[in-house]
Amino acid sequence: MTSGDRPAPVAAKLGAAAYYGLSSMLVQSATKALFTSYGFPSHVAMAAAQMAFTATVMYLVVRPPLSLEIAREALPVSAVYTVNILSGLVGTGGLSVPMFIALRRFTVVVSLVLEYFVYKKTRSRASMAAVLLMVAGSLYAALTDLTFDAFGYAAVMVNNVCSSSFMFMVKYNAASKKLGTNGLLFYNSLMGGVSMLTLLFLNGDLERLRVFPNFSGALFALTFLCANVMGLLVNHSLLVCTKVNDPIATSVVGSFKNMIMTIIGAFAFGDFVYSAYNVIGLSVSMCGAIWYATLGALSKAKADQGKREEGGGGQEMVARPQRDEEAGVGGERDALLSGRDTSAGGEKLTTGAHRGNKGTGGASS
């Protein structure tokens, strides 16, 4: 969102969505290549490197204020951010790209649950049917996965919870309002990097890194650099997309990106074992994701049209008798602008919880 409660321009929303989608695809490809093609031995070291790079660049670019008070306020978001990054790396390395993506679709389920409790928003029957189809396909694909990895599966589920929680926390965290996108990313990366470096010294990964044979390879170095640079951009783009759009829109962008990466990942990295039943599950899950994203786009378009019609009728409402306001016309308008969203499928946001977003989006870079 832009300053106040004004919606961001359509071009800004589309740009933020494209920025997040492309960055996410590139970092996923580079990271998967590191762990699968080169056999990089430490997820913790990769997380520490990404966070150190991000914190350094953000400090040089933004020069955010260094404050223990701000650090304390940012700590909950930083903790979720750190677990999100680490669990994502573990899942990326442990599962084939198609299976990783199929399980990541549970992020939408977590987002819907959080949306209900935070915004009191319910979705239409069509949307819920799409989610059920998506989840059913993912579960069937998991049951027929010939390369099942329990640790990798658990990591992806943790990743799902942390991704959704992070997107919602960014909207309301006090440090986010003070620092803006880049400043919050600096604090997240600084505190997360310190925790990852500490873990690196304690878990024995240093010895595995010492004997890793590919450090001297030019292609490995290029891939490692790309993973770090794109690690910065994907996290920055996640914050930008969440602020300019909303958490559900960010999840939908991720779904579209995942459709493309499913096809690429099945052929590019050599760890996907073909099974007809598994492909059926993946296809059903993808169809559910397409259906859900389409419903979301239609719902958003209808809601935006309703807001434009409300805005265009403002002068007429001024001339109406006072009894119109007493009858609730103004109350309905205020409820719509503060968050009540009647979609194509009958979805409604039953409270004005979106008022809490005021002032949080102006800091997006």
Beta strands, then each sheet from edge to edge (+ up, - down):
strand 1: 121-122
strand 2: 348-349
sheet 1: 1+ 2-
end
